[in-house]
Amino acid sequence: MTADLKIFNAVDDTKVKQFDQLSNFEIAAIFKRLAKNNLRHNQVVNGGRGNPNWIETTGRLAYSRLLELGVVEAEQTFNEDAGMAGNVRQEGLYQRVMNALGDSRRDEFLRNAIQAAVNHLDIQDRDAFMYELVDGALGDHYPYPPRCLSYTEKILAQYLQKNCFKDQQLADYVDIFPTEGGTAAMVYIFQELHSAHILYPGDTVVVNSSIFTPYLQIPVLSEYDFHVKTVTTRRSNNWQMTDEQFEELKDPKVKAFFAVNPTNPTARAITPENLQKFKEVLKVNTNLIIITDDVYGTFSPDYQSIFAVAPHNTILVYSFSKLYGATGERLGLICMHKKNVCDRLIYENLLNSHLNELDEERYSIVATDPHKMKFIDRMVADSRAIGLYHTAGLSSPQQIMMDMFSLSNLREPAGDEYVATSRQTVTNRYNEFWNTLGLTADQTLENTHYYTLVDIYRLMSERHGKEFAEYYQDHYNYLDFTYRLAVEFGTVIMDATAFGAEKGNVRVSLANLTTADYHRIAQDMLDLVDEYYEKYQY
């Protein structure tokens, strides 16, 4: 018996079944704790986290400069030795700020970004624009309008136009609600679909699986109790939906379709050919509501959102967290077309006298004509239990930070060096990982390389034959591999079953470690496969 097999036999995996009912994030957290005392005394590497290990610097520096300039401007109103200053004066603010900017890196960016925004958005009242930036950075007033600051909405719309809409010119026809990350966006959407009487308990919703687990977990909660069906994409079809699965969406009983695009965990964007198929679906199922989470879209060079081909039926969620290394900032948004299916369904539902009375009673304190209140504005009101609608909205400093990230992207119309570098970073790690495994890497355009899904059964079959892979599948719990990898090697990856993937698949994030770390993860996986094989032979 080899030394490695002795370590293998030292792992007590009899309790692994107790983790079956936990979410994959909870399991990964437990395995991370166990990995600290791994039997090989290795340094822990955690390939389960989706948080990137880089940050965008230019936008952050520009924001810090706005904050500094805001304090200086406030001190011009009055300045107390106790650290107290007045409010910023709007008149003449644009020119004062531009004159104050020097030739440092952050000043040069801020000057160019502001000028680009003024020219691109055709801003006439430059003082008002500058006031929104400076006063917003200071955060000394409630956000107004509550849903989104006026110029911020225009900037965010242009950012989405460039990165999600592509050739479909939609920036002038959308409403945007900045939220506390994509997390809050998901919660608000589910809540409002329920509150607006658009979706009812028992309604059928379809989820494109594999998918970020909350999209599987939230719809079945007792307060929603939707009937959830999944359409599972397969590796054999490059993780794309089939024609038969699109046909399922044409059934009028299907009220909503949820997708993460590009996907988490399979990291594939929907192909241009498949995007067009949504148009055919909507010709038949005209009331279908599509929710698309596009947080990874910018990692795909030719990305286009479902929103671009089906804007009237789609609710778009986006977050700056992954691309800009800003998960702690909580910067997300919800985007809807000004003419959308949700508003139409609300109007049709209000013809029901009972719902009409409920609607009148619920929103009369925030709207003179509640029946005309848009779905997205109801979402804002309901996010603060209606009574606190006047203090709703994402904090203004967070909105200004989104402006800075967006403008760092928009200032380079032909491309963005930062975005290109981010894409190349995860691609290099992806290639190192798959080359070490000795398996063919997928280099299709739709692959973002942010995550990767590995079929352990396939890996075992490729390395030691189909008979061994079948033996492993029959004799070990599907969590055994990730458990042993953590306990023995100190390497943490995520089981992908809770994402809706088939048992035997694991997810590795390519965002949060060094290229050398991904070489180690792949090598540890191979070594563990070899140990299973040696045990099989023994």
N, C-alpha and C positions, 0 to 999 in steps of 0.2 A: 504494500500500500504506500503511495507517494505521500510526501508531506502535505501537498495540496489537498489530497483526499482526506487526510486526517483532519484538516481544518474544515473541510466540507462536512464531515460527519459530526463535527463539534457544534454545528448549528442546530438549534432546537426549533424546528419549524412546525411543530405540532399545533401551535396556537394560531397559525396564520389564518385559519378559517374565521376567526373572530373578527377579522377586519372586513369581511365580505360586505356588510351593510353600511360601512362608512363611505363618505364621499372620497373621491380620489385625492382631494387636497388634504383631507384629514389623514388619510393613509400616508401620503408623502411626508407630512409633518411628523408622524410617529416614526417612520423609517429614518427620517433625518436625525431624530434623537437617538435611535438605536445605532446609527452609523458612527456616532462620536466614539463609541467603544468597540469599533470593528475589530475582528479577530486578527487582522493583518497589521493593525496599528497604522493604517494609512491616514493621510490627511483627507478629510471629507470633501468630496466634490458633489455638488447638488445640481444635477441637470434637470430638475423638475420645475424650477422656477421660470416663469415667463417674463420676469422683470429684466430689462436689458442692463448690461453692465457698462453702459456709456450714457452720457448726457449731451444735449445740445447746449453750447456755451454762448453763442452770439445773442440769441434772443434773451437769455437770462441776464447777460451784461447790459443789454439795452433796457430791460425792465428796471434794473438797479439804477440806471442813469435817470430814467423817468422819475423814479421815486426820489432820487436826490434833487433833481430839478424842481419837483413838486414841493419839497420842504423849503428850498430857497425861495420859491415863489410865495409860499404861504407866509414866510417871514417878512415879505415885503408889505403885507397887510398890517400885521403887528407882531412884535417879537418880544416875548418875555424871557427873562433869565431862567425861569423855571422849566424851560423846554417847551413853552407853549407858543403857537403861532396861529395866524388867522386862516381864513379860507383863500383859495387861489382866485385871483381876478381873471376873468375870461378875456376882457378887452385887451387887445394887443398881445395876447399870450403866444400866438404862433410865432411872431417875429422875435419876441424875447427869448423863447426857447431855442429857435434856430440860431440866433446870434450867440447864445451861450455854448453851443456845441463846438468842441475843438476838433483836433485831428487824431484823437485816440481811436483805437479799434472800435470801441462801443459807440463813440460819438459819430464816427463816420457811418457805421451801419445805421444808427438811429436816424441820422439826417437823410440818408439815401432811402430808407424804408418809408419815412414820413413823406418825402417828396414823391416817391413811387405811388404811395396810397392816394395822395392828393390828385396826382395826374390820372391814375388808372380808374379811380372811382369818381372822377370829376367833382371833387369836393369844392363847393363854393365858399362855405363859411369855414375858413381855416382855423379861426379862433375857437369855434365850437368843437371842431375835430380835436384840436390840441388839448382843449379843456377836458374832453372825454378821456384822453390818454393820461394826462397828468393827474387829474382829480381821481380818475379811476384807479390809478396806481397807488394813490394815497389811501383810498378806501374810506374816505370820511363821509360818504353819503350812501344811502341805500341805492342799489342799482335801479336805474330808471331809463327806459321802461322796464318793468319787472322781468319780462321774458328775456330781453337781450338789449344791451346798450346799442344805440342806433347805428353808429359807425362800425362797431364790432360786428354787427350782423352782416353788414356789407362786406367786410374783410373776410369773415368766415365763409360767406357764400362764394367769394372768389377762390378761396382755398379749396373748397369742395369742387368747384368748377374745374380747376386745374387737375386735381388729384382723383376725383371720383366720377365726374360727369363727362370729361373729355370733350368729344365733338358735339354733344348735346348741350345747347346753350340754355341753361336753366337757372343761372345765378340770380336773375332778376325776378324769378317766380317762386322763390322759396321763403318759408318762415323758419327761423332757427331758435332753439331753446337750449342755451348752454346749461350743462348739468354737472353735478359732482362726480365726474368720471362716467365711463360707460356703465358702471354699476348702477348708479342712480337712474340713468336713462332707461335701462331695462325695467327697473322697478316702476318708474313713473308710467311707462307705456302699458305694462300689464295692468296697473291700477286703473288707468284711464279707460282702457278698452272695457273693463268691467264696470266702472262708474258711469260711463256714457251709454251703457246698455247696448254696446256693439257686440260684445261677446258674452254669452251666458254659460252657466254651468252645464256641462254636457255637450257643448259645442265641440265640433271636431277641428283640431288644429294639427298641422303637419310640421314636423321638425326635420330639417336636413341633417342627418347624422352621418358621421361623427360630428359633435358640436360641443362648444363650451358648456359644461354641465348645468349651469343655472337655467339654460333654455330647455333642459329636460326636467329639471326639478321644480321650477316655479309654477308652470302651468297645472301641475297636478295637486298643488296645495289646496286645502279645503275651501279657501275663499274664492278660488277660481274653478277648480274641479273640471277642467277641460278634458275632453277625450283626446289624448295625444297619440298620433300615429307618426311613425318615423319612416323616412325614406333613406336607407343606408347606402352610401356610395362605396364602391369597391376599388381596391388597388388595380384590379384587372381592367377597369375602365378609367384609369387615371383619376380616381376619386371624383368623377363627374356623374351627375344624374343621368339616368337612362330615359329614353322616350316613354317607356312604360310608367316611370315615376312622374314624369311631367303630365301624363294622362290622368294620374290620380288627382292632381291639383285642379283638374277641370270639373270635378264633381262639386256641384253647388253646396253640398253639405260641408265641404271644407271651407271654413270661415277665415283661417289665417295660415300663413306659412312663415316659419322662422328659419333664418339662415345666418351663419357667420361666413362672410366672404371677404377675403380668402379664409379658408376654414381653420379652425383650431379643434383638433390637433393635426389634421392632415396637411395643412399649409398650402392648399391649392385654391387658386382663384377659379371662378366659373369661366369657362371658355366663351369667346365671342359668339360662337355658334349656339351654345346653350342659353346665353342671355336672350337671344332673339326668340327662344321658345316660350319665354314668359309672356310675350305679346300674344301668342296663340292661346295660351292658357286663359288670359284675361278676356279674350273675345267670347269665351264660353262662360267662365266664372267671373262675371264682371264686378262682383262685390268682394272678391278675395283681397284680404289685407296682407301685405308682405312686409315683414320686419327684417331688415338686413343690418348686421353689425359689421362695419367696414374698417375696424381698427387696424387690420394688417394690410389694407389696400395699397398703401404707399410703398410696401416692399415688393410689389409686382410692377415692373416698369411700364407695362401696357394696360394697367388695370382700368376697368370700367365697372361701375356699380350697377346692381339691379335697378337702382333708382333712375339711372340714366335712360333705361329702356322702358320702365314702367313707373314714371314719376307720380302719377295720380293715385296709384294704389300702394305706394311704398313709403314706409317710415324708415328713415336712415339713421343709424346710430354711428357716431364716430368718436374716437378718443385720441388725444395727443400723447397718451401715456407711453406707448411702446416705441414709437419712432423717436420721440424727443427725450426719452428717459425721464418721464414726468409722472410716474404712477402716484407719487406722494402729493403732487399738485392737485389731483382730482379734476382733470380738464376733459370733459366730454361734451357732447351735444346731440340734440335730436333735430333732424331736418325733415320738413314736410313741404310738399307742393301747396301753393296757396289755394288750389282747387283740388281737393282730394276726396277719396272715397269715404273717409271717416266723417267728414263734415256732411257729406250727402246722406249717409246713413243716420246720422243724428237728426237731421231735418225730417227724414222719412219716419223715424221712430217717434218724433214728437207729435206726429199726427194722432198717435195714441194718447187719448185724453189723460190717462193715468200718468204716463211718463211726462206729459206736458206739465202737469201740476208739480210733479217731483222736481223737474228742471227749474221751474219758476221759483220754487221755494229754496232750492239749493244755491242758485247763483245770483239771486236778486240783490244781494248785498254788495256784489262786485261789478254788476253789469245792469244797465238800464233796460236792455233788451236781451235777456239771457238766451233766448232761442237762437239768436244770431252769433252766439259766442263760439269761436272756432275750437276744434278738438285740441289743438296745441295750446291755446290759451286756457282752456279748462284744465289741461294737464298742469299748467303753472299754478293755477288756483288750488287745485286738489293736492298739489305737492306740499302746500302749506295749510291744509285743512280749511281752505277758502277764507276763513276769518283773518288769516295773516297774509293774504294775497298782496297787500301793499308793501310787505317786506320780503316778498318772494324773490326768486332769481339767484343765480350763482353770484358769489361775491365779485365786486368790480375788479379787485386786484387779480383774481383768477381769469376774468374775461380779458384783461389787458395782457396778461401773460400769453393767452391764446393769440391775441393780436400779434405779439412779438414773434411767436413761433410761426404764425401764418405768413407774416411779412418777410421773415427770413427765407421762406420758400418762394413767395411771390416775387421777390426782387430779382430773381433769376428766371425770366420767362422761358428760356431755352433749356433749362435744367437746374438742378440744385446739387452742388458738390457734396453737401452734407448728406442728403438723401442717398446719393450714389455711393458714398462711403459706407453708409449704414447697410445698404444692400450687399455690398461687396464683403463686408465684415461677416455677416451671417452666412454668405455663400462659401467663403473660405473655410469656415468652421464646419459647414455641412459636408463639403468635399473631403475634409480631413477625416471626419467621422466615418463616412461611407467607404472611403478608400481603406481605412484601417479594418473595417469589417470584412473587406474583400468582396463586397456586393456592388452591383451596378447602381450608380446614383441616378436619380431622375433629374434631368436637366431641361425639362419642358418649361416653356415661358410662364405657365401658370403656377409653378412651384416658387413660393416666396422664400423658402429655406429658413424661415423663422423657427419652425418646429419640424420634427421628422418623426414618423411613425415606423416602428420596427416590428415585424412579425417574428416573434421568437421561434415559433414552430418552423417557419421558413428558414430562419437562420440555422437552426439545428439540423434541418433536412439538408441544406446546402453543404453544411460542414461535415456531417457524419451519417447522412442517409435518412431516407423517409421512415424506415422501420424504427430507428432510434427516436425520431421526432414524435411518432405515434405513441411509442412507449412512454415518453415524457408526458405527453398530453393525457394519457390514461392514468398515470400514477402520481401526478403532482397537482396541487392546487394552482389555479391560474395566477395567484399572487406570489407563489413560491419564488419565482425568479427574481422579482424586484426586492422581495424580502431578503433573500440570501445575498443579493448584490450589495445591499446596505449593511447587513450584519457582518458579512465576511470581508468585503472589499472597501466599505465606507463610501460606496458610490450610490447616489440616489437618483432614480428616474421614476417616472409616473406610469402606473398601470393605466391603460387607456379605455378600459371597459366602461367606466362610468361616463365617459364621453359618448358612449353609444357604439364604440368600436367592438369588433369581435374579440373574444377572449384570446389571449396570447399576444396581443399588440401592446407595446409600450411607447410612451411619448418621451422624446428627448427635446428639450428646449435648446436651440442654438444661439440664444441671445445673451446668456448670463455668465459664461465662462470663457477661458482662453482657448485658443486653437489646440494647445498642448493638452488641455483638460479633456477635450473631446476625443483626442487620440487615446487618452487613458480610459475614458468611459467605454469606448469601443473595445479596447484591449481587455478590460475587465469583463465585459460581456462575453467575449470569446473564451477567456480563461474559465469563466463559470460554465459555459456550454461544455467545454472540454472536461470539466470535473463531473458534470452530470453524465457525460458519456463514459467516463472512466468508472463511475459508480454503476452504470448500466452494464458494462462489461464485467465488472467485478461480481 
